Amino acid sequence: MQIRISWPAGNITATLDDGTPTAQALAKALPLASTAHTWGEEVYFDTGVSVSRETDARQVVEPGTVAFWTDGDALALPYGPTPISRGAECRLASPCNILGRLDGDARSLATVRDGDPVRVECVNAQD
């Protein structure tokens, strides 16, 4: 499944593994609109989707990972270090469900500002 995440200064697509319960729950909620928050070099936003933490949830991920923060019902999109990272790693606030990867350069998320409106939709969806 491919999704598009849009904000005032740009957009990026991501490819999700739709075999996970979290990705399936997110797909049912699309399209969705939210408000972006930034935490170091991570963008996250509420999805209104509530799921359980999966057994393979991870706290340290690669830049460009699409993660679901179950503690906050939010998509978490790290592109660099967060305030709790050790060195250059992407360390999330707590273990997150891994949904997939951003397509293209995750650093484009650096143009997202705290409070920006965000929209997430299926790329092949008809509006």
C-alpha positions in Angstrom: 0.0 0.0 0.0 1.3 3.4 -0.9 0.3 6.6 1.0 1.0 10.3 0.5 1.7 12.6 3.4 1.2 16.3 2.6 1.9 19.5 4.5 2.0 23.1 3.3 5.7 23.1 2.2 5.6 19.7 0.4 4.7 16.0 0.4 6.3 12.6 0.4 5.0 9.1 -0.4 5.6 6.0 1.7 5.2 2.3 1.0 3.6 0.4 3.8 3.5 -3.4 4.5 -0.2 -3.9 4.5 0.2 -7.3 6.1 0.4 -5.8 9.6 -2.7 -5.1 11.8 -1.5 -1.5 12.3 -1.3 -0.8 8.6 -4.7 -2.3 8.0 -6.2 -0.2 10.8 -4.5 2.9 9.4 -5.8 2.2 5.8 -9.4 2.0 7.1 -8.9 5.5 8.6 -7.7 7.2 5.4 -7.9 9.9 4.3 -7.1 11.7 7.5 -6.2 15.2 8.5 -4.1 16.1 11.5 -1.7 18.6 13.0 2.1 18.0 12.8 4.3 18.0 15.8 8.1 18.0 15.7 10.5 16.4 18.2 14.1 16.8 17.2 14.3 15.4 13.6 11.0 13.5 13.8 7.6 14.5 12.6 4.6 12.9 14.3 0.8 13.5 14.3 -2.3 11.9 15.7 -4.2 9.5 13.5 -7.3 8.8 15.6 -6.3 5.1 15.2 -5.8 3.1 18.4 -3.9 -0.2 18.1 -1.8 -2.5 20.3 2.0 -2.6 20.3 3.1 -5.4 18.0 5.7 -8.0 19.0 8.3 -6.6 16.6 8.0 -3.0 17.8 11.3 -1.1 17.9 12.6 2.1 19.4 15.7 2.6 17.3 15.0 2.7 13.6 16.6 3.9 10.3 15.8 7.4 9.0 12.8 7.3 6.8 11.0 4.5 8.7 7.3 4.9 8.9 6.4 4.0 12.5 3.2 4.0 14.6 3.6 5.3 18.1 0.9 3.3 20.0 1.3 5.4 23.2 0.1 8.4 21.2 -2.0 6.9 18.4 0.3 8.7 16.1 2.4 8.2 13.0 6.0 8.9 13.7 8.4 9.8 10.9 12.0 10.1 12.0 14.5 11.6 9.6 17.4 12.1 12.0 18.2 12.3 15.8 15.6 13.0 18.4 16.2 14.5 21.8 16.9 11.1 23.3 19.0 9.7 20.5 22.5 8.5 21.2 24.7 9.9 18.4 23.1 10.0 15.0 20.6 7.3 15.6 16.8 7.8 15.2 15.5 6.9 18.7 11.7 7.1 19.1 10.0 8.0 22.4 9.1 4.4 23.0 8.9 1.2 20.9 6.8 1.7 17.8 5.1 -0.6 15.3 7.0 -0.5 12.0 4.7 0.1 9.0 7.1 0.7 6.1 9.5 3.2 4.6 9.3 6.7 3.1 9.9 6.8 -0.6 12.6 9.3 -1.6 14.5 11.6 0.7 13.3 11.6 4.3 15.1 14.9 4.9 12.3 16.6 3.0 10.4 16.3 6.3 12.7 19.0 7.7 10.3 21.5 6.0 7.4 20.4 8.3 6.8 23.0 11.1 5.2 22.3 14.4 1.4 23.0 14.0 1.3 22.5 10.2 -1.8 20.8 8.9 -1.0 17.3 7.6 -3.1 15.1 5.3 -2.5 11.4 4.7 -4.2 9.6 1.9 -3.9 6.4 -0.2 -2.0 7.3 -3.4 -4.5 5.4 -5.6 -7.6 6.8 -3.8 -10.1 8.8 -5.7 -11.0 12.1 -4.0 
